[in-house]
Amino acid sequence: MIIRILTFSDRGERVAERICKKLLATEDIDYMRCDESTSLSEWTGEWFYRADGLIFVGACGIGVRAIAPFVDSKVTDPAVVVVDELGKYAIPILSGHLGGANELAERVAAILKGVPVITTATDINGVFSVDDWARKNDCTIINPEKIKSISGRLLDGVPVSIKSNFPIMGKEPKGVEMISGDEALIHISTRRDGIFGSRHETKDPGEDADYPMIIVPHIAVLGVGCRRGTDIASIKKCFSHVMDELGIFEEAIYRICTIDMKKHEPALVEFARSMGVPLVTFSSNELKTAVGDFSSSDFVEEITGVDNVCERSAVLGASHGRLVLKKTVWEGVTMAVAFKNLSLSW
């Protein structure tokens, strides 16, 4: 998690130093003093899109005014927390659940021996928060506009039904009913088939109240092999074909993997960036350690030193997971998909 802190006084700097000292081992964290050489708006504009969390050590109004021009969506906005310069209070002011601001405020308050000021309705009423649960279990909510109605039902004491294609450890929280039928208000699944029909259906699921909330676990790794100079259009066409073949949401993919000789392949780098996932590479010797029944190519082995890139890299990237789609070839691009072992919990 990338966290950046902005301070406005000597006392504020001391607070920032205490936070950094405790979080430095687990987070990419640093602080800066706002002065003549540091513009509040420029600093906020730079880190709002690069950091996972922002902390302003000063008045709450300063933080609110600073982020106002950049606020866009609870799905993409970073966690924003304001801490007073004495470290008495940590106040999440943006992305409390999906962005993790509530949790960040609680961590900061614990470090400073202060008080986290949590105001989100589900938290203060002790009600299950579906968006917070999704974040903590590394999932994406496909239609986040439904968070409000789901939370509203729970706050009104109306049970919410959930259907999950994956086991969930522990006891379900109050107000949650696990069912097996498609009439469930929330579906936890990677599969698009049976929920929205064809992957290329143009209708926005958020437009129809009859659609359930869809929560997609980040379970899939895409392994890729390609020729030097492959264009991004070919990569995207192959990817579309793979998604059609599997019938899963692309949000299920949490990393793209390949051989290290392709780590700087322009189209592959750009594709991973457009997907918003990391591009992870392995050496040929590392790829040879993957265990499984893989497609073999003498030509690929001659070029790369290993008989298969896409299948082996997918399996390794999924922590020696299960190969669910073997090598698919499309316009000179090869792709395969593996699923990691998934562990969800209440």
C-alpha positions as CSV (number, residue, x, y, z in Angstrom):
1,M,0.0,0.0,0.0
2,I,1.4,3.4,-1.0
3,I,0.7,6.0,1.7
4,R,1.7,9.7,1.5
5,I,1.4,12.2,4.4
6,L,1.2,16.0,4.2
7,T,2.0,18.1,7.2
8,F,1.6,21.8,7.9
9,S,3.5,22.5,11.2
10,D,6.3,21.3,13.4
11,R,3.9,19.4,15.6
12,G,2.3,17.8,12.5
13,E,5.7,16.6,11.3
14,R,6.3,14.9,14.6
15,V,3.0,13.1,14.2
16,A,3.9,12.1,10.7
17,E,7.2,10.7,11.8
18,R,5.5,8.6,14.4
19,I,3.1,7.2,11.8
20,C,5.9,6.5,9.3
21,K,8.1,4.8,11.9
22,K,5.4,2.3,12.7
23,L,4.1,1.6,9.2
24,L,7.4,1.8,7.3
25,A,8.0,-2.0,7.6
26,T,4.7,-2.9,6.0
27,E,3.8,0.0,3.7
28,D,5.5,2.3,1.2
29,I,5.0,5.5,3.3
30,D,6.6,8.9,3.3
31,Y,5.7,12.5,4.4
32,M,6.3,16.0,3.2
33,R,5.9,19.5,4.7
34,C,3.6,21.9,2.9
35,D,5.5,25.2,2.6
36,E,6.5,27.7,0.0
37,S,8.2,25.0,-2.2
38,T,5.2,22.5,-1.9
39,S,1.8,23.4,-3.3
40,L,-1.1,21.8,-1.5
41,S,-3.1,21.4,-4.7
42,E,-0.2,20.1,-6.7
43,W,0.9,17.6,-4.1
44,T,-2.7,16.4,-3.7
45,G,-3.2,16.2,-7.5
46,E,0.0,14.2,-7.9
47,W,-0.6,11.6,-5.1
48,F,-4.4,11.3,-5.4
49,Y,-3.9,9.2,-8.5
50,R,-0.7,7.4,-7.4
51,A,-1.2,6.6,-3.8
52,D,-3.6,4.1,-2.1
53,G,-3.9,6.4,0.9
54,L,-3.4,10.1,1.7
55,I,-3.1,11.5,5.3
56,F,-3.4,15.2,6.0
57,V,-2.0,16.2,9.4
58,G,-3.9,19.3,10.1
59,A,-7.5,20.8,10.0
60,C,-10.2,18.6,8.5
61,G,-11.2,21.5,6.2
62,I,-7.8,21.6,4.6
63,G,-8.1,18.0,3.6
64,V,-11.6,18.4,2.3
65,R,-10.7,21.4,0.2
66,A,-7.5,19.8,-1.1
67,I,-9.2,16.7,-2.5
68,A,-12.5,18.3,-3.7
69,P,-11.3,18.9,-7.3
70,F,-10.2,15.3,-7.7
71,V,-12.9,13.2,-6.1
72,D,-14.5,10.9,-8.7
73,S,-15.7,7.5,-7.6
74,K,-15.7,5.4,-4.5
75,V,-14.4,2.6,-6.6
76,T,-11.2,4.4,-7.7
77,D,-10.7,7.2,-5.1
78,P,-7.9,6.5,-2.6
79,A,-8.4,6.3,1.2
80,V,-8.1,9.8,2.7
81,V,-7.6,10.4,6.4
82,V,-7.2,13.6,8.4
83,V,-5.3,13.6,11.7
84,D,-5.1,16.7,13.9
85,E,-1.6,17.9,14.7
86,L,-1.7,16.5,18.3
87,G,-2.6,13.1,17.0
88,K,-5.8,12.9,19.1
89,Y,-8.2,12.0,16.2
90,A,-7.9,10.1,12.9
91,I,-10.9,10.9,10.7
92,P,-11.6,9.1,7.4
93,I,-13.1,11.5,4.9
94,L,-13.1,9.5,1.7
95,S,-13.4,5.9,0.6
96,G,-14.0,4.5,4.0
97,H,-14.8,1.0,2.9
98,L,-13.7,0.2,-0.7
99,G,-10.6,2.4,-0.4
100,G,-9.9,1.3,3.2
101,A,-9.9,4.7,4.9
102,N,-11.8,3.4,7.9
103,E,-9.2,0.7,8.5
104,L,-6.3,3.2,7.9
105,A,-7.8,5.6,10.4
106,E,-8.0,2.8,13.0
107,R,-4.4,1.8,12.4
108,V,-3.2,5.4,12.6
109,A,-5.2,6.0,15.8
110,A,-3.7,2.9,17.4
111,I,-0.2,4.2,16.6
112,L,-0.9,7.6,18.0
113,K,-3.0,6.3,20.9
114,G,-5.8,8.5,19.6
115,V,-9.4,8.0,18.6
116,P,-10.6,6.9,15.1
117,V,-13.7,8.9,14.2
118,I,-15.8,6.5,12.1
119,T,-19.0,7.8,10.7
120,T,-20.2,5.3,8.1
121,A,-23.6,4.0,9.0
122,T,-22.9,0.3,8.8
123,D,-19.9,0.6,11.1
124,I,-21.5,2.7,13.8
125,N,-24.6,0.4,13.8
126,G,-22.6,-2.8,13.8
127,V,-24.1,-3.9,10.5
128,F,-22.4,-6.1,7.8
129,S,-20.7,-3.9,5.2
130,V,-20.6,-5.7,1.9
131,D,-18.1,-3.3,0.3
132,D,-15.7,-3.5,3.2
133,W,-16.0,-7.3,3.1
134,A,-15.2,-7.4,-0.6
135,R,-12.1,-5.3,-0.1
136,K,-10.8,-7.4,2.8
137,N,-11.3,-10.5,0.7
138,D,-9.6,-9.1,-2.4
139,C,-12.7,-9.0,-4.5
140,T,-14.2,-6.5,-7.0
141,I,-17.9,-5.4,-6.9
142,I,-18.9,-5.2,-10.5
143,N,-21.9,-2.9,-9.9
144,P,-21.0,-0.8,-6.9
145,E,-24.1,1.4,-7.4
146,K,-25.9,-1.4,-5.5
147,I,-23.9,-0.9,-2.3
148,K,-26.4,1.8,-1.1
149,S,-29.5,-0.4,-1.5
150,I,-27.9,-3.5,0.1
151,S,-26.6,-1.4,3.0
152,G,-30.0,0.2,3.3
153,R,-31.7,-3.1,3.6
154,L,-29.3,-4.2,6.3
155,L,-29.7,-1.0,8.3
156,D,-33.5,-1.4,8.1
157,G,-33.2,-4.9,9.6
158,V,-34.1,-6.6,6.3
159,P,-32.0,-9.8,5.6
160,V,-29.8,-10.0,2.5
161,S,-29.4,-13.3,0.6
162,I,-26.1,-14.3,-0.8
163,K,-25.2,-17.1,-3.2
164,S,-21.5,-18.0,-3.4
165,N,-19.7,-20.3,-5.8
166,F,-16.8,-20.5,-3.3
167,P,-16.8,-21.7,0.3
168,I,-16.6,-18.9,2.9
169,M,-15.0,-19.7,6.3
170,G,-16.6,-18.8,9.5
171,K,-20.2,-17.9,10.5
172,E,-22.1,-15.5,8.4
173,P,-22.8,-12.1,10.0
174,K,-26.2,-11.0,11.3
175,G,-28.6,-10.2,8.5
176,V,-26.9,-12.4,5.9
177,E,-28.6,-15.5,4.6
178,M,-26.7,-18.0,2.4
179,I,-28.9,-19.6,-0.3
180,S,-28.2,-21.7,-3.4
181,G,-30.8,-20.1,-5.7
182,D,-30.2,-17.5,-8.4
183,E,-32.7,-15.2,-6.7
184,A,-30.0,-14.2,-4.2
185,L,-29.4,-10.4,-4.0
186,I,-25.7,-10.9,-4.0
187,H,-23.7,-13.4,-6.2
188,I,-20.1,-14.2,-5.4
189,S,-18.8,-15.6,-8.6
190,T,-16.3,-15.3,-11.4
191,R,-18.7,-16.5,-14.1
192,R,-20.6,-14.1,-16.2
193,D,-22.6,-16.9,-17.9
194,G,-26.0,-17.3,-16.3
195,I,-26.0,-13.8,-14.8
196,F,-25.7,-11.4,-17.7
197,G,-25.7,-13.8,-20.6
198,S,-23.2,-13.1,-23.3
199,R,-20.0,-11.3,-22.3
200,H,-20.6,-8.8,-25.1
201,E,-24.1,-7.9,-24.0
202,T,-24.1,-4.1,-24.0
203,K,-26.7,-3.5,-21.3
204,D,-25.3,-2.0,-18.1
205,P,-26.2,-4.3,-15.1
206,G,-26.4,-1.3,-12.9
207,E,-29.4,0.0,-14.9
208,D,-31.7,-2.8,-13.9
209,A,-32.8,-3.3,-10.3
210,D,-33.5,-7.0,-11.1
211,Y,-29.7,-7.7,-11.5
212,P,-28.0,-8.9,-8.3
213,M,-24.9,-7.4,-6.9
214,I,-21.9,-9.3,-8.4
215,I,-18.8,-9.8,-6.3
216,V,-15.8,-11.2,-8.2
217,P,-12.9,-12.7,-6.3
218,H,-9.4,-11.9,-7.7
219,I,-8.6,-15.5,-8.5
220,A,-7.3,-15.8,-12.0
221,V,-3.8,-15.4,-13.5
222,L,-3.3,-14.7,-17.2
223,G,-0.2,-16.3,-18.7
224,V,0.9,-14.7,-22.0
225,G,3.4,-15.5,-24.7
226,C,4.0,-13.3,-27.8
227,R,6.4,-12.5,-30.6
228,R,8.6,-9.5,-30.4
229,G,6.8,-6.4,-31.7
230,T,3.3,-7.8,-31.2
231,D,0.8,-5.0,-31.3
232,I,-1.7,-4.4,-28.5
233,A,-4.7,-5.0,-30.8
234,S,-3.6,-8.6,-31.2
235,I,-3.2,-9.1,-27.5
236,K,-6.6,-7.6,-26.8
237,K,-8.2,-9.9,-29.4
238,C,-6.7,-13.0,-27.9
239,F,-7.7,-11.9,-24.5
240,S,-11.3,-11.3,-25.6
241,H,-11.3,-14.8,-27.1
242,V,-10.0,-16.3,-23.9
243,M,-12.6,-14.5,-21.8
244,D,-15.4,-15.8,-24.1
245,E,-14.0,-19.3,-23.9
246,L,-13.9,-19.2,-20.1
247,G,-17.1,-17.1,-19.6
248,I,-15.6,-15.2,-16.6
249,F,-15.4,-11.5,-15.7
250,E,-12.1,-10.0,-16.6
251,E,-12.1,-8.5,-13.1
252,A,-11.2,-12.0,-11.8
253,I,-7.7,-11.5,-13.2
254,Y,-5.3,-10.1,-10.7
255,R,-2.0,-10.4,-12.5
256,I,-0.5,-11.1,-15.9
257,C,2.6,-13.3,-16.2
258,T,5.1,-14.1,-18.8
259,I,8.8,-14.9,-19.3
260,D,11.4,-12.3,-18.2
261,M,12.6,-11.7,-21.7
262,K,9.2,-10.1,-22.4
263,K,9.2,-7.8,-19.3
264,H,9.7,-4.7,-21.5
265,E,7.6,-5.8,-24.5
266,P,5.7,-2.5,-25.2
267,A,2.3,-3.9,-26.1
268,L,2.3,-6.4,-23.2
269,V,3.4,-3.7,-20.7
270,E,0.6,-1.4,-22.0
271,F,-2.0,-4.2,-21.9
272,A,-1.2,-4.9,-18.2
273,R,-1.4,-1.2,-17.5
274,S,-4.8,-0.9,-19.2
275,M,-6.0,-3.8,-17.1
276,G,-4.8,-2.2,-13.9
277,V,-2.9,-5.3,-12.9
278,P,0.9,-6.0,-12.4
279,L,3.0,-7.7,-15.1
280,V,5.0,-10.4,-13.3
281,T,7.8,-12.2,-15.1
282,F,9.8,-15.5,-14.5
283,S,13.1,-16.8,-15.8
284,S,13.1,-19.9,-18.0
285,N,14.6,-21.9,-15.1
286,E,11.7,-20.7,-12.9
287,L,9.2,-21.7,-15.5
288,K,10.6,-25.2,-15.7
289,T,9.7,-25.7,-12.0
290,A,6.0,-25.4,-12.7
291,V,4.2,-28.8,-12.2
292,G,1.5,-29.9,-14.6
293,D,0.6,-31.3,-18.0
294,F,1.7,-28.5,-20.3
295,S,1.6,-28.0,-24.1
296,S,5.1,-28.4,-25.5
297,S,6.7,-26.6,-28.4
298,D,10.2,-27.2,-29.7
299,F,10.2,-23.8,-31.4
300,V,9.3,-22.0,-28.1
301,E,12.0,-23.9,-26.2
302,E,14.6,-23.0,-28.8
303,I,13.8,-19.3,-28.5
304,T,13.1,-19.1,-24.8
305,G,14.8,-22.0,-23.2
306,V,11.5,-23.5,-21.9
307,D,8.9,-25.6,-23.8
308,N,5.9,-23.4,-22.8
309,V,5.5,-19.9,-21.5
310,C,1.8,-19.0,-21.2
311,E,0.7,-22.2,-19.3
312,R,3.7,-22.4,-17.0
313,S,3.7,-18.7,-16.2
314,A,0.0,-18.8,-15.4
315,V,0.5,-21.7,-13.0
316,L,3.5,-20.1,-11.3
317,G,1.8,-16.7,-11.0
318,A,-1.2,-18.4,-9.3
319,S,1.2,-19.9,-6.7
320,H,1.2,-23.3,-8.3
321,G,-2.5,-23.1,-8.9
322,R,-4.9,-25.0,-11.1
323,L,-4.7,-24.5,-14.9
324,V,-8.3,-23.9,-16.1
325,L,-7.6,-22.9,-19.7
326,K,-4.7,-24.4,-21.7
327,K,-2.8,-22.6,-24.4
328,T,-5.0,-20.6,-26.7
329,V,-3.4,-19.2,-29.8
330,W,-4.8,-16.1,-31.6
331,E,-2.9,-14.0,-34.2
332,G,0.5,-15.0,-32.9
333,V,-0.4,-14.5,-29.2
334,T,-0.7,-17.4,-26.7
335,M,-2.6,-17.2,-23.5
336,A,-3.6,-19.5,-20.7
337,V,-5.4,-19.0,-17.4
338,A,-4.8,-20.6,-14.0
339,F,-6.8,-20.1,-10.7
340,K,-5.1,-19.8,-7.4
341,N,-6.4,-21.6,-4.3
342,L,-9.0,-19.2,-2.9
343,S,-9.8,-18.6,0.7
344,L,-12.7,-16.3,1.6
345,S,-13.8,-15.7,5.2
346,W,-16.5,-13.7,7.0
